[in-house]
Amino acid sequence: MPAVRVSMLPGRSAEQKAKLVEKILEGFAEIGVSADAVTTVFEEVDAGDWYVADESIADKRKKSGS
């Protein structure tokens, strides 16, 4: 029973998440795993809690102005 955890920044709609789940299920179907066996969990992580090297994404965004 595969479990997929998707960690991402907040802001995706329910429709976008459902579309991603559809693609994940298609991938597993290609290797013979039924959709009933797949669990997908979305974990939304605040940009201030997500670091790349020694800098948070929030700080990177402040520097770049986005």
PDB file with one MODEL, atoms N, CA, C and O in Angstrom:
MODEL        1
ATOM      1  N   MET A   1       0.843  -1.180   0.000  1.00  0.00           N
ATOM      2  CA  MET A   1       0.000   0.000   0.000  1.00  0.00           C
ATOM      3  C   MET A   1       0.887   1.242   0.000  1.00  0.00           C
ATOM      4  O   MET A   1       1.409   1.617   1.050  1.00  0.00           O
ATOM      5  N   PRO A   2       1.068   1.880  -1.138  1.00  0.00           N
ATOM      6  CA  PRO A   2       1.908   3.077  -1.215  1.00  0.00           C
ATOM      7  C   PRO A   2       1.272   4.279  -0.513  1.00  0.00           C
ATOM      8  O   PRO A   2       0.058   4.476  -0.560  1.00  0.00           O
ATOM      9  N   ALA A   3       2.108   5.061   0.128  1.00  0.00           N
ATOM     10  CA  ALA A   3       1.689   6.326   0.719  1.00  0.00           C
ATOM     11  C   ALA A   3       2.573   7.412   0.129  1.00  0.00           C
ATOM     12  O   ALA A   3       3.800   7.305   0.148  1.00  0.00           O
ATOM     13  N   VAL A   4       1.949   8.449  -0.392  1.00  0.00           N
ATOM     14  CA  VAL A   4       2.676   9.559  -1.006  1.00  0.00           C
ATOM     15  C   VAL A   4       2.436  10.791  -0.147  1.00  0.00           C
ATOM     16  O   VAL A   4       1.292  11.151   0.131  1.00  0.00           O
ATOM     17  N   ARG A   5       3.518  11.433   0.270  1.00  0.00           N
ATOM     18  CA  ARG A   5       3.408  12.678   1.037  1.00  0.00           C
ATOM     19  C   ARG A   5       3.936  13.795   0.145  1.00  0.00           C
ATOM     20  O   ARG A   5       5.062  13.736  -0.349  1.00  0.00           O
ATOM     21  N   VAL A   6       3.107  14.810  -0.050  1.00  0.00           N
ATOM     22  CA  VAL A   6       3.474  15.954  -0.879  1.00  0.00           C
ATOM     23  C   VAL A   6       3.642  17.152   0.047  1.00  0.00           C
ATOM     24  O   VAL A   6       2.672  17.643   0.626  1.00  0.00           O
ATOM     25  N   SER A   7       4.875  17.616   0.179  1.00  0.00           N
ATOM     26  CA  SER A   7       5.153  18.815   0.982  1.00  0.00           C
ATOM     27  C   SER A   7       5.283  19.987   0.025  1.00  0.00           C
ATOM     28  O   SER A   7       6.033  19.933  -0.950  1.00  0.00           O
ATOM     29  N   MET A   8       4.541  21.050   0.317  1.00  0.00           N
ATOM     30  CA  MET A   8       4.580  22.219  -0.559  1.00  0.00           C
ATOM     31  C   MET A   8       4.164  23.453   0.217  1.00  0.00           C
ATOM     32  O   MET A   8       3.605  23.374   1.311  1.00  0.00           O
ATOM     33  N   LEU A   9       4.457  24.592  -0.385  1.00  0.00           N
ATOM     34  CA  LEU A   9       4.045  25.849   0.208  1.00  0.00           C
ATOM     35  C   LEU A   9       2.530  25.986   0.068  1.00  0.00           C
ATOM     36  O   LEU A   9       1.959  25.457  -0.886  1.00  0.00           O
ATOM     37  N   PRO A  10       1.865  26.679   0.991  1.00  0.00           N
ATOM     38  CA  PRO A  10       0.421  26.878   0.904  1.00  0.00           C
ATOM     39  C   PRO A  10       0.037  27.671  -0.344  1.00  0.00           C
ATOM     40  O   PRO A  10       0.848  28.400  -0.914  1.00  0.00           O
ATOM     41  N   GLY A  11      -1.209  27.509  -0.747  1.00  0.00           N
ATOM     42  CA  GLY A  11      -1.729  28.341  -1.832  1.00  0.00           C
ATOM     43  C   GLY A  11      -2.342  27.579  -2.993  1.00  0.00           C
ATOM     44  O   GLY A  11      -2.951  28.191  -3.870  1.00  0.00           O
ATOM     45  N   ARG A  12      -2.202  26.276  -3.023  1.00  0.00           N
ATOM     46  CA  ARG A  12      -2.800  25.501  -4.111  1.00  0.00           C
ATOM     47  C   ARG A  12      -4.274  25.258  -3.798  1.00  0.00           C
ATOM     48  O   ARG A  12      -4.646  25.041  -2.645  1.00  0.00           O
ATOM     49  N   SER A  13      -5.095  25.297  -4.823  1.00  0.00           N
ATOM     50  CA  SER A  13      -6.532  25.076  -4.648  1.00  0.00           C
ATOM     51  C   SER A  13      -6.832  23.586  -4.520  1.00  0.00           C
ATOM     52  O   SER A  13      -5.989  22.745  -4.831  1.00  0.00           O
ATOM     53  N   ALA A  14      -8.034  23.272  -4.062  1.00  0.00           N
ATOM     54  CA  ALA A  14      -8.476  21.880  -3.976  1.00  0.00           C
ATOM     55  C   ALA A  14      -8.460  21.232  -5.359  1.00  0.00           C
ATOM     56  O   ALA A  14      -8.142  20.051  -5.499  1.00  0.00           O
ATOM     57  N   GLU A  15      -8.803  22.011  -6.369  1.00  0.00           N
ATOM     58  CA  GLU A  15      -8.810  21.492  -7.744  1.00  0.00           C
ATOM     59  C   GLU A  15      -7.391  21.136  -8.202  1.00  0.00           C
ATOM     60  O   GLU A  15      -7.187  20.110  -8.850  1.00  0.00           O
ATOM     61  N   GLN A  16      -6.425  21.971  -7.870  1.00  0.00           N
ATOM     62  CA  GLN A  16      -5.030  21.695  -8.241  1.00  0.00           C
ATOM     63  C   GLN A  16      -4.516  20.445  -7.527  1.00  0.00           C
ATOM     64  O   GLN A  16      -3.813  19.628  -8.122  1.00  0.00           O
ATOM     65  N   LYS A  17      -4.868  20.302  -6.258  1.00  0.00           N
ATOM     66  CA  LYS A  17      -4.450  19.117  -5.513  1.00  0.00           C
ATOM     67  C   LYS A  17      -5.096  17.861  -6.103  1.00  0.00           C
ATOM     68  O   LYS A  17      -4.435  16.831  -6.240  1.00  0.00           O
ATOM     69  N   ALA A  18      -6.365  17.941  -6.448  1.00  0.00           N
ATOM     70  CA  ALA A  18      -7.061  16.790  -7.035  1.00  0.00           C
ATOM     71  C   ALA A  18      -6.415  16.396  -8.362  1.00  0.00           C
ATOM     72  O   ALA A  18      -6.286  15.210  -8.665  1.00  0.00           O
ATOM     73  N   LYS A  19      -6.016  17.380  -9.142  1.00  0.00           N
ATOM     74  CA  LYS A  19      -5.352  17.096 -10.419  1.00  0.00           C
ATOM     75  C   LYS A  19      -4.015  16.386 -10.185  1.00  0.00           C
ATOM     76  O   LYS A  19      -3.667  15.460 -10.918  1.00  0.00           O
ATOM     77  N   LEU A  20      -3.276  16.815  -9.177  1.00  0.00           N
ATOM     78  CA  LEU A  20      -2.004  16.167  -8.857  1.00  0.00           C
ATOM     79  C   LEU A  20      -2.234  14.727  -8.391  1.00  0.00           C
ATOM     80  O   LEU A  20      -1.495  13.822  -8.777  1.00  0.00           O
ATOM     81  N   VAL A  21      -3.257  14.520  -7.562  1.00  0.00           N
ATOM     82  CA  VAL A  21      -3.578  13.163  -7.119  1.00  0.00           C
ATOM     83  C   VAL A  21      -3.911  12.280  -8.315  1.00  0.00           C
ATOM     84  O   VAL A  21      -3.493  11.124  -8.373  1.00  0.00           O
ATOM     85  N   GLU A  22      -4.654  12.815  -9.257  1.00  0.00           N
ATOM     86  CA  GLU A  22      -4.990  12.063 -10.477  1.00  0.00           C
ATOM     87  C   GLU A  22      -3.716  11.600 -11.190  1.00  0.00           C
ATOM     88  O   GLU A  22      -3.622  10.450 -11.618  1.00  0.00           O
ATOM     89  N   LYS A  23      -2.751  12.488 -11.313  1.00  0.00           N
ATOM     90  CA  LYS A  23      -1.485  12.148 -11.979  1.00  0.00           C
ATOM     91  C   LYS A  23      -0.691  11.115 -11.178  1.00  0.00           C
ATOM     92  O   LYS A  23      -0.081  10.211 -11.750  1.00  0.00           O
ATOM     93  N   ILE A  24      -0.704  11.254  -9.862  1.00  0.00           N
ATOM     94  CA  ILE A  24      -0.017  10.285  -9.011  1.00  0.00           C
ATOM     95  C   ILE A  24      -0.633   8.908  -9.199  1.00  0.00           C
ATOM     96  O   ILE A  24       0.085   7.918  -9.341  1.00  0.00           O
ATOM     97  N   LEU A  25      -1.959   8.841  -9.201  1.00  0.00           N
ATOM     98  CA  LEU A  25      -2.650   7.566  -9.381  1.00  0.00           C
ATOM     99  C   LEU A  25      -2.370   6.964 -10.754  1.00  0.00           C
ATOM    100  O   LEU A  25      -2.226   5.748 -10.882  1.00  0.00           O
ATOM    101  N   GLU A  26      -2.293   7.813 -11.785  1.00  0.00           N
ATOM    102  CA  GLU A  26      -1.955   7.327 -13.127  1.00  0.00           C
ATOM    103  C   GLU A  26      -0.574   6.679 -13.129  1.00  0.00           C
ATOM    104  O   GLU A  26      -0.372   5.633 -13.746  1.00  0.00           O
ATOM    105  N   GLY A  27       0.365   7.301 -12.439  1.00  0.00           N
ATOM    106  CA  GLY A  27       1.721   6.753 -12.363  1.00  0.00           C
ATOM    107  C   GLY A  27       1.736   5.384 -11.697  1.00  0.00           C
ATOM    108  O   GLY A  27       2.398   4.464 -12.178  1.00  0.00           O
ATOM    109  N   PHE A  28       1.020   5.248 -10.609  1.00  0.00           N
ATOM    110  CA  PHE A  28       0.971   3.956  -9.939  1.00  0.00           C
ATOM    111  C   PHE A  28       0.236   2.917 -10.782  1.00  0.00           C
ATOM    112  O   PHE A  28       0.610   1.744 -10.787  1.00  0.00           O
ATOM    113  N   ALA A  29      -0.806   3.341 -11.492  1.00  0.00           N
ATOM    114  CA  ALA A  29      -1.541   2.416 -12.359  1.00  0.00           C
ATOM    115  C   ALA A  29      -0.615   1.829 -13.420  1.00  0.00           C
ATOM    116  O   ALA A  29      -0.750   0.662 -13.787  1.00  0.00           O
ATOM    117  N   GLU A  30       0.319   2.630 -13.911  1.00  0.00           N
ATOM    118  CA  GLU A  30       1.263   2.162 -14.927  1.00  0.00           C
ATOM    119  C   GLU A  30       2.140   1.017 -14.429  1.00  0.00           C
ATOM    120  O   GLU A  30       2.651   0.232 -15.228  1.00  0.00           O
ATOM    121  N   ILE A  31       2.314   0.922 -13.115  1.00  0.00           N
ATOM    122  CA  ILE A  31       3.131  -0.168 -12.571  1.00  0.00           C
ATOM    123  C   ILE A  31       2.266  -1.218 -11.864  1.00  0.00           C
ATOM    124  O   ILE A  31       2.767  -2.042 -11.099  1.00  0.00           O
ATOM    125  N   GLY A  32       0.973  -1.170 -12.132  1.00  0.00           N
ATOM    126  CA  GLY A  32       0.078  -2.212 -11.653  1.00  0.00           C
ATOM    127  C   GLY A  32      -0.478  -2.043 -10.254  1.00  0.00           C
ATOM    128  O   GLY A  32      -0.943  -3.014  -9.657  1.00  0.00           O
ATOM    129  N   VAL A  33      -0.441  -0.824  -9.714  1.00  0.00           N
ATOM    130  CA  VAL A  33      -0.988  -0.573  -8.380  1.00  0.00           C
ATOM    131  C   VAL A  33      -2.345   0.107  -8.538  1.00  0.00           C
ATOM    132  O   VAL A  33      -2.456   1.136  -9.205  1.00  0.00           O
ATOM    133  N   SER A  34      -3.374  -0.470  -7.926  1.00  0.00           N
ATOM    134  CA  SER A  34      -4.716   0.103  -8.060  1.00  0.00           C
ATOM    135  C   SER A  34      -4.850   1.372  -7.213  1.00  0.00           C
ATOM    136  O   SER A  34      -4.163   1.541  -6.205  1.00  0.00           O
ATOM    137  N   ALA A  35      -5.735   2.242  -7.640  1.00  0.00           N
ATOM    138  CA  ALA A  35      -5.966   3.511  -6.944  1.00  0.00           C
ATOM    139  C   ALA A  35      -6.398   3.277  -5.499  1.00  0.00           C
ATOM    140  O   ALA A  35      -6.062   4.062  -4.612  1.00  0.00           O
ATOM    141  N   ASP A  36      -7.137   2.205  -5.266  1.00  0.00           N
ATOM    142  CA  ASP A  36      -7.620   1.897  -3.913  1.00  0.00           C
ATOM    143  C   ASP A  36      -6.484   1.697  -2.915  1.00  0.00           C
ATOM    144  O   ASP A  36      -6.680   1.851  -1.710  1.00  0.00           O
ATOM    145  N   ALA A  37      -5.311   1.359  -3.408  1.00  0.00           N
ATOM    146  CA  ALA A  37      -4.182   1.054  -2.531  1.00  0.00           C
ATOM    147  C   ALA A  37      -3.310   2.270  -2.233  1.00  0.00           C
ATOM    148  O   ALA A  37      -2.404   2.186  -1.403  1.00  0.00           O
ATOM    149  N   VAL A  38      -3.567   3.394  -2.893  1.00  0.00           N
ATOM    150  CA  VAL A  38      -2.680   4.558  -2.786  1.00  0.00           C
ATOM    151  C   VAL A  38      -3.279   5.611  -1.851  1.00  0.00           C
ATOM    152  O   VAL A  38      -4.442   5.993  -1.983  1.00  0.00           O
ATOM    153  N   THR A  39      -2.467   6.064  -0.916  1.00  0.00           N
ATOM    154  CA  THR A  39      -2.852   7.153  -0.022  1.00  0.00           C
ATOM    155  C   THR A  39      -1.972   8.354  -0.341  1.00  0.00           C
ATOM    156  O   THR A  39      -0.754   8.222  -0.464  1.00  0.00           O
ATOM    157  N   THR A  40      -2.596   9.538  -0.476  1.00  0.00           N
ATOM    158  CA  THR A  40      -1.842  10.764  -0.728  1.00  0.00           C
ATOM    159  C   THR A  40      -2.158  11.755   0.384  1.00  0.00           C
ATOM    160  O   THR A  40      -3.322  11.981   0.716  1.00  0.00           O
ATOM    161  N   VAL A  41      -1.111  12.342   0.957  1.00  0.00           N
ATOM    162  CA  VAL A  41      -1.262  13.325   2.026  1.00  0.00           C
ATOM    163  C   VAL A  41      -0.573  14.610   1.594  1.00  0.00           C
ATOM    164  O   VAL A  41       0.582  14.594   1.169  1.00  0.00           O
ATOM    165  N   PHE A  42      -1.290  15.723   1.706  1.00  0.00           N
ATOM    166  CA  PHE A  42      -0.697  17.025   1.415  1.00  0.00           C
ATOM    167  C   PHE A  42      -0.297  17.681   2.733  1.00  0.00           C
ATOM    168  O   PHE A  42      -1.078  17.735   3.683  1.00  0.00           O
ATOM    169  N   GLU A  43       0.919  18.170   2.766  1.00  0.00           N
ATOM    170  CA  GLU A  43       1.437  18.871   3.929  1.00  0.00           C
ATOM    171  C   GLU A  43       1.850  20.259   3.458  1.00  0.00           C
ATOM    172  O   GLU A  43       2.782  20.404   2.667  1.00  0.00           O
ATOM    173  N   GLU A  44       1.151  21.274   3.950  1.00  0.00           N
ATOM    174  CA  GLU A  44       1.473  22.640   3.562  1.00  0.00           C
ATOM    175  C   GLU A  44       2.412  23.235   4.604  1.00  0.00           C
ATOM    176  O   GLU A  44       2.097  23.274   5.794  1.00  0.00           O
ATOM    177  N   VAL A  45       3.559  23.695   4.143  1.00  0.00           N
ATOM    178  CA  VAL A  45       4.605  24.205   5.020  1.00  0.00           C
ATOM    179  C   VAL A  45       4.777  25.703   4.768  1.00  0.00           C
ATOM    180  O   VAL A  45       4.942  26.135   3.628  1.00  0.00           O
ATOM    181  N   ASP A  46       4.737  26.470   5.820  1.00  0.00           N
ATOM    182  CA  ASP A  46       4.924  27.914   5.711  1.00  0.00           C
ATOM    183  C   ASP A  46       6.312  28.226   5.150  1.00  0.00           C
ATOM    184  O   ASP A  46       7.287  27.545   5.466  1.00  0.00           O
ATOM    185  N   ALA A  47       6.385  29.253   4.325  1.00  0.00           N
ATOM    186  CA  ALA A  47       7.656  29.631   3.686  1.00  0.00           C
ATOM    187  C   ALA A  47       8.744  29.956   4.713  1.00  0.00           C
ATOM    188  O   ALA A  47       9.932  29.820   4.419  1.00  0.00           O
ATOM    189  N   GLY A  48       8.350  30.381   5.904  1.00  0.00           N
ATOM    190  CA  GLY A  48       9.324  30.673   6.951  1.00  0.00           C
ATOM    191  C   GLY A  48       9.885  29.427   7.616  1.00  0.00           C
ATOM    192  O   GLY A  48      10.895  29.483   8.316  1.00  0.00           O
ATOM    193  N   ASP A  49       9.220  28.304   7.390  1.00  0.00           N
ATOM    194  CA  ASP A  49       9.655  27.035   7.972  1.00  0.00           C
ATOM    195  C   ASP A  49      10.329  26.120   6.963  1.00  0.00           C
ATOM    196  O   ASP A  49      10.702  24.998   7.305  1.00  0.00           O
ATOM    197  N   TRP A  50      10.491  26.575   5.729  1.00  0.00           N
ATOM    198  CA  TRP A  50      11.083  25.757   4.660  1.00  0.00           C
ATOM    199  C   TRP A  50      12.410  26.400   4.279  1.00  0.00           C
ATOM    200  O   TRP A  50      12.455  27.530   3.794  1.00  0.00           O
ATOM    201  N   TYR A  51      13.470  25.666   4.504  1.00  0.00           N
ATOM    202  CA  TYR A  51      14.807  26.198   4.238  1.00  0.00           C
ATOM    203  C   TYR A  51      15.463  25.499   3.054  1.00  0.00           C
ATOM    204  O   TYR A  51      15.312  24.293   2.859  1.00  0.00           O
ATOM    205  N   VAL A  52      16.186  26.276   2.281  1.00  0.00           N
ATOM    206  CA  VAL A  52      17.079  25.769   1.245  1.00  0.00           C
ATOM    207  C   VAL A  52      18.456  26.224   1.692  1.00  0.00           C
ATOM    208  O   VAL A  52      18.732  27.420   1.781  1.00  0.00           O
ATOM    209  N   ALA A  53      19.299  25.272   1.967  1.00  0.00           N
ATOM    210  CA  ALA A  53      20.595  25.560   2.595  1.00  0.00           C
ATOM    211  C   ALA A  53      20.321  26.258   3.923  1.00  0.00           C
ATOM    212  O   ALA A  53      19.635  25.696   4.776  1.00  0.00           O
ATOM    213  N   ASP A  54      20.839  27.471   4.119  1.00  0.00           N
ATOM    214  CA  ASP A  54      20.672  28.135   5.424  1.00  0.00           C
ATOM    215  C   ASP A  54      19.709  29.318   5.364  1.00  0.00           C
ATOM    216  O   ASP A  54      19.742  30.186   6.237  1.00  0.00           O
ATOM    217  N   GLU A  55      18.855  29.359   4.345  1.00  0.00           N
ATOM    218  CA  GLU A  55      17.953  30.495   4.179  1.00  0.00           C
ATOM    219  C   GLU A  55      16.531  30.010   3.919  1.00  0.00           C
ATOM    220  O   GLU A  55      16.303  29.121   3.100  1.00  0.00           O
ATOM    221  N   SER A  56      15.584  30.609   4.629  1.00  0.00           N
ATOM    222  CA  SER A  56      14.193  30.214   4.420  1.00  0.00           C
ATOM    223  C   SER A  56      13.692  30.752   3.081  1.00  0.00           C
ATOM    224  O   SER A  56      14.222  31.725   2.544  1.00  0.00           O
ATOM    225  N   ILE A  57      12.677  30.105   2.567  1.00  0.00           N
ATOM    226  CA  ILE A  57      12.074  30.572   1.320  1.00  0.00           C
ATOM    227  C   ILE A  57      11.483  31.961   1.521  1.00  0.00           C
ATOM    228  O   ILE A  57      11.515  32.790   0.612  1.00  0.00           O
ATOM    229  N   ALA A  58      10.942  32.217   2.714  1.00  0.00           N
ATOM    230  CA  ALA A  58      10.398  33.547   3.010  1.00  0.00           C
ATOM    231  C   ALA A  58      11.482  34.610   2.882  1.00  0.00           C
ATOM    232  O   ALA A  58      11.245  35.674   2.310  1.00  0.00           O
ATOM    233  N   ASP A  59      12.672  34.328   3.412  1.00  0.00           N
ATOM    234  CA  ASP A  59      13.771  35.294   3.312  1.00  0.00           C
ATOM    235  C   ASP A  59      14.235  35.449   1.866  1.00  0.00           C
ATOM    236  O   ASP A  59      14.554  36.556   1.431  1.00  0.00           O
ATOM    237  N   LYS A  60      14.275  34.352   1.125  1.00  0.00           N
ATOM    238  CA  LYS A  60      14.655  34.432  -0.296  1.00  0.00           C
ATOM    239  C   LYS A  60      13.672  35.311  -1.062  1.00  0.00           C
ATOM    240  O   LYS A  60      14.065  36.113  -1.910  1.00  0.00           O
ATOM    241  N   ARG A  61      12.381  35.147  -0.747  1.00  0.00           N
ATOM    242  CA  ARG A  61      11.362  35.955  -1.415  1.00  0.00           C
ATOM    243  C   ARG A  61      11.520  37.439  -1.074  1.00  0.00           C
ATOM    244  O   ARG A  61      11.354  38.295  -1.943  1.00  0.00           O
ATOM    245  N   LYS A  62      11.835  37.741   0.169  1.00  0.00           N
ATOM    246  CA  LYS A  62      12.033  39.137   0.554  1.00  0.00           C
ATOM    247  C   LYS A  62      13.177  39.760  -0.227  1.00  0.00           C
ATOM    248  O   LYS A  62      13.084  40.904  -0.672  1.00  0.00           O
ATOM    249  N   LYS A  63      14.261  39.005  -0.394  1.00  0.00           N
ATOM    250  CA  LYS A  63      15.414  39.514  -1.135  1.00  0.00           C
ATOM    251  C   LYS A  63      15.084  39.763  -2.595  1.00  0.00           C
ATOM    252  O   LYS A  63      15.535  40.745  -3.186  1.00  0.00           O
ATOM    253  N   SER A  64      14.280  38.853  -3.184  1.00  0.00           N
ATOM    254  CA  SER A  64      13.998  38.972  -4.617  1.00  0.00           C
ATOM    255  C   SER A  64      12.814  39.884  -4.900  1.00  0.00           C
ATOM    256  O   SER A  64      12.567  40.256  -6.047  1.00  0.00           O
ATOM    257  N   GLY A  65      12.077  40.244  -3.843  1.00  0.00           N
ATOM    258  CA  GLY A  65      10.937  41.131  -4.021  1.00  0.00           C
ATOM    259  C   GLY A  65       9.680  40.437  -4.514  1.00  0.00           C
ATOM    260  O   GLY A  65       8.751  41.098  -4.978  1.00  0.00           O
ATOM    261  N   SER A  66       9.636  39.106  -4.420  1.00  0.00           N
ATOM    262  CA  SER A  66       8.415  38.408  -4.858  1.00  0.00           C
ATOM    263  C   SER A  66       7.612  37.882  -3.704  1.00  0.00           C
ATOM    264  O   SER A  66       6.561  37.274  -3.909  1.00  0.00           O
TER     265      SER A  66
ENDMDL
END
